[in-house]
Amino acid sequence: MQVCSTVVGQRTGLEWRPDRGHSPIERSTPVETAIGLSFDRRPHTVLMATPQDMADLAIGFTVTEAIAAYGEIDSVDIQAHTEGYLVDIRLAPAARPRKARPRTLEGRSSCGLCGVQRLSDAVRPLPQVTTGQRFTPQAVQRALSALSDQQPLGRATRATHAAGFAAADGTLHLVREDVGRHNALDKLAGGLFQAGLDPTAGFVVVTSRCSFEMVEKTARIGCPMIVAISAPTDLAIRKAEEAGVTLVALARSDGHTVFSRAERLDVRAGATL
């Protein structure tokens, strides 16, 4: 897989090391730009994101923010501007009106809920994930191992996050990358819908910590399990339990830890890879 030149820049720097002092270097850096999202030409928010897979980002954001279901999206129009990109999501005339979280600030790449005005909008009730799909520890480790090889932007810059979708056996089917972990997961969600993949039949794996927003996005696409390389927050664990999402974190090459809904994962002692 190659990285598109429009999402990677080349910058020079002055590197310091204790054994040789300062020396000039050249480094690849990920492009981060403003992407404005609007619905039927009504501005909604501005995300700071990597300008690739923008249609996936728009579709995933629409669904994970509970603005509309995938089947209610008519089209996505992307226009380049000097300041960034404008992405307009056209909803079907018959789309059921939903109350989107009002936002007053841009969505920074490190923030999933920037600009939300009310406490009640920040932590909303989540849909219940009731699928009977089960997984094994071996499948988790298989997906983790495969994910490291499918991050061309991450390998080039060492500055981005990835989100992948794996089948029940751990086979990785889709990966999306972005400077923001929330954006990467939204891109993955949009990519799943556009590819016709069933989110209930597999699990999400991310190269970041697991905050509540990551659990929320996973639940809103109906996916039964999220696997995170870093640690989860307390709220993420509590909300994952409430929503019926299996939360696996601290997932590394030597193992992982299950924090919620362990019954979906075969955790019998003695299992080997």
Sequence and secondary structure as in RCSB ss.txt:
>XXXX:A:sequence
MQVCSTVVGQRTGLEWRPDRGHSPIERSTPVETAIGLSFDRRPHTVLMATPQDMADLAIGFTVTEAIAAYGEIDS
VDIQAHTEGYLVDIRLAPAARPRKARPRTLEGRSSCGLCGVQRLSDAVRPLPQVTTGQRFTPQAVQRALSALSDQ
QPLGRATRATHAAGFAAADGTLHLVREDVGRHNALDKLAGGLFQAGLDPTAGFVVVTSRCSFEMVEKTARIGCPM
IVAISAPTDLAIRKAEEAGVTLVALARSDGHTVFSRAERLDVRAGATL
>XXXX:A:secstr
    GGGEEEEEEEEEETTTEEEEEEEEEE  EEEEEEETTEEEEEEEE SSSHHHHHHHHHHHTTS  GGGEEE
EEEEEETTEEEEEEEE TT        B S B TT SSTTB  HHHHS           B HHHHHHHHHHHTTS
 HHHHHHS  EEEEEEETTS EEEEEEESSHHHHHHHHHHHHHHHT  GGGEEEEESS B HHHHHHHHHTT SE
EEESS B HHHHHHHHHHT EEEEEEETTEEEEEE GGGB   TT   
